[in-house]
Amino acid sequence: MNSVTDRRLRFRNVLDGPVCVHPGSVFDPMSARIAEELGFEVGMYAGSTASLTVLGAPDLIVLTLSEFAEQARRICRAVRTLPLLVDADHGYGNALNAMRTVEELENAGVAAMTLEDTVLPRPYGDGKVTLIPIEEGLGKVKAALAARDDPSFVIVARSGVVSVNGVEDAVARTRAYTASGADALFYTGIKTRAELDAVAAVATRPIILGGIEGTELKDRDYLAARGVRIALQGHQPIMAAQQAIYTTLKALREGVQPADLPGLPTGGLMGRVTREADYKRWTKDFLGGN
């Protein structure tokens, strides 16, 4: 099995490479193994999917750091080569909390974490997104960098500034977070090439894009030319999984026989994602089984 550091170096190779890749959105050990089997260069474990998986709740920052880190640990423990990028939200508090977040996620085996400058949790229920001052955001990033033990662990400064405060502030924050020493820059809310061009013109770190919207930003060659190395496509796998569970349970409730259910795994998929062959070998080698 590849070491945690090996996976972190694989992630850094993606950031240092010439192309833009789409990560596989994962939420548990088996989904991560599927992404690994399919050849995804990076796995992405988001705060929203974490809240859905652990709490069955919407993404309102009610998940705790320990809950998030433990699920990340389960995912990392299950894979051999897939580096995991995780959304650590606002670091679960101030700069000192961000340091604790780095410690927990680094020990969980994560390859990279994002740290955003959004005011979280939102103080009011109006849905309005606001950002912390640049100085506070810088403090969090610098604290996170100071807290890491393995230099291969990647710290990513994240911001939704373009859609919240506009391009001018986005350029200012890009310069500041680049100067902070962050390994990469993650942006949400960029919708046009003009917006990305403005940010990319001053960014000297690899860029990660979240929530690609419209057609302007779907050309991976263009994204790669602007320094984008990872571009998220959303978190459809967990939604598809819930629909499959609902459809299967509904059919069983309505009297469909198990043997007649559509959509069940084929081709030995369950055996592969549970590593059944390994367990059979271990049973024979260490328990004297057949």
N, C-alpha and C positions, 0 to 999 in steps of 0.2 A: 504494500500500500504506500502511495506517495505520502510524504510528510506534509504537515500543514504549511511549512515554509515553501515546499515545492509548489503547492497550489497557489500560494501568494505570489510566487515568482511567475507562475503561469498567468496570473491576472496582470502583473506588471508588464509581461510580454505583450498582452493585448493592448495595454495603454501605450506601449512603446512602438507598436506595430503600425503599418501603413493603411489598415483597413478599418471600417466600421462594422461592428457585429451587433446582432440582436441577442440579448440574453434570454435564457429560458426562465420563465416565471415559475418558481417552485414554492412549496409551502409545507412539505413534510418529507420524510426520508424517501418514500417510494417515488414521489414526483421528482425529487432530485436525481434519483437513480435513472429514471426515464430520460430526463434531460441529458444526463451524462451519456447514456446509451445512444442517444440520437446525435451526439456530437456537438452539443452547445459548448461554446468556449467559456461561457460564464453562466452561473445561476444567479437569479435575483430573488431575494426574499424581502418583500416590501412590508412596511408597517400596516398597510391596509389588509394584506393577506394574513399577516400575523394576527391581527385583531379578529378576523373571520375564523381562522383556524383554532386559536386558543380560546377565544371568548364567545364566538358566534355573535360578534357585535360589529357595528359600523366603525369606520376609522375616525374616532373622536378622541384619540390619545387617552383612552382609559386603560390601555394595556400597561403593565409595569415592565421595568427593565429586566427584572429577573425572569418574568414570563417570556419576554421576547428572546432573551439570551438563551434560555433553556431550549426553546424550540430551534433556535439557530444551531445549538450544540448537537441536537438530534440529527439535523440535516447534514451538518459537516461530518459527523461520525459515520454517516451512511454512505458517503461517496469516497471514491479513490482519487480522482483527478480533477473533478469539477470545482473550480474556485467559486466561492460564494460572496456576492456583493449584497450587503444588507442596508436597509433604510433605518438608520438609528434616530430618525425624527430630529428633535431639538437637543438630543443628548440627555433627555429626561430631566432637564433642569438647567442650572447655570453652568459656568465653566468647570466648577469642581465636580458637578454631576457628570459632565461630559467626560472628565477624566475617568470616573468610575465606569462609565459606559464603555470606554476604550478597553479598560482592564477586563471587563466581563466578556466582551465580544472577541477580543484577542484570545482569551483563554478558551472560548467556545470553538475556536478553529476557523473563524471567519477570515476571508481574504481581504475584504475591503468594507468600509462603512462610510455612509454619508452622514453629514452633520449640517442641519439646515438653520437658516436665520429667520424662520417664521416664528411669530409669537404663538407658542403652543403650551398647553391647550388654549384654545380661543377663550378669552375671558367672558364673551357674551355669545348668545345663541343666534346672532344675526348672520352668521356665515361669512362675515367680513374677514379677509386675510390682511394681516399687517406684519411688518417686519421689525425685528429688533435693530437698533442702531448698528452701523458698521463696526464701531469700536467694540460693542458687545459680541458681535459675530466673530470678529478677529480674536477676541479673548478666548472664545470657545475653541476655535480652530487651533490656536497656539497651545492651549491647555491639552487638547487631544493629542497633538504631536508630542508634547512633553511626556504624556502618560504612556505612550506605546513602548513596549519592551522589545518586540521583534521589528527591526527596521524595514522588513519586507512587508509588514502590515500596512495597508493603504488607507490613508485618511483623505476623504473627499469633501470639499466644501460645497454645500448645496444651497441654492437660492431660487425662489420663484419671483425674483425682483422684476423681471421684464414685464410680466403681466400685472404686477402690483404697483410698482413705482415708475416704470418706464425705462427706456433704453439708457438715458443719461446716468441714472443710478446704477443700472446694470453694469455699465462700463466702469464706474467708480468701484463697485464691489468686486468686479473681476480683477481689477488692478490690485486691490487690497488683499484679496484672498490668494492671488498668485504670489504676492510678496510675503505672505504669511508662511509659505513653505508647504501648503497643501499639495498633495500628490496629484490631484485632479479636481476639476470643477464640474459640478452637476447643476443643470438648469431645468426647471419646469416652466411651462407657460410660454415658451418660445413658439411662435406660430408661423413666422415668415422668414424668408431668406434674409431679408434686410435686417431683421432683429438678430439673427444668428451671425451674420456678417459683422455687425457692429461689435458683438461680444468677442468673436473669434479674432478680430483685428488686434485686440489688446491682450488676449489670453496666450500665455506661454506654457500652459499646462494642458494635458489632454482633457477633452470635454466629454461629458456624459449627458445625454438628453433624455428627459422623461416626458411621457405624455405627448408624443408626436401627434399633431393634429393637421388635417388638410393634406394636400398633395405636394406642397412646396418642399417639405422636409423628408420625403420618402425615398429620395435618390441617395443611396448609400455612397456612391462615388462622390457626389457633391459633399455629403456630410464628412466623409473621410478627408477631403481636400480642405475642409474648414477645421480640422483637428478633432472631429468627433470620432471617438473610438468605440463607444457603446451607445446604442439608441434603443430605449425601451419601447415595446409595442403594447403595453398593457398587461393585465393579469387575467387573461381569459381562462387558463387552465383550471383555476379554482372554481370559477363560475360554471364551467362545463362539467366539472366533477359534481357540483351540487345538483345540476340539472339531471345528470345521469343517475344519481342516488334517488332523486325525487321520482323520476320516471320508473325506475326499477321497483321501488317500494310501492308506488301507486299501482303498478301492474300486479304485483303480488297481492296487494290488498283487494284488488278487483277479481282475483281468482286465476290469474295466469299462472300456469305451472312453471316451476323453476327451470325445467328443461326447455321451455318454450320462450324464455326471455331473450330479447335481442340485446346486442351491445355488450355482451360479456367478453372478457379478455380471451384472446386466441393466440395460437402460436407460441405457447409457453411463456407468455408475458409475466404472469404472476410468479412463475418459478424463477425467472431472471431477476425481477425487482426485489424478490425476497431472498435471493441468493441461496435457493434451495439446494443446489448442487454442493455448495460449500458446507452447508449444515449436514448433508448426507455423508460427505467425506469425513467431517469431524466426528460424527456419530460413530462411523466405522473405525476411525483411527484411535479415538479416545474413550469410547464407551463399549467397544467390541460389538457394535451393531452390524447389521447386514446392509 
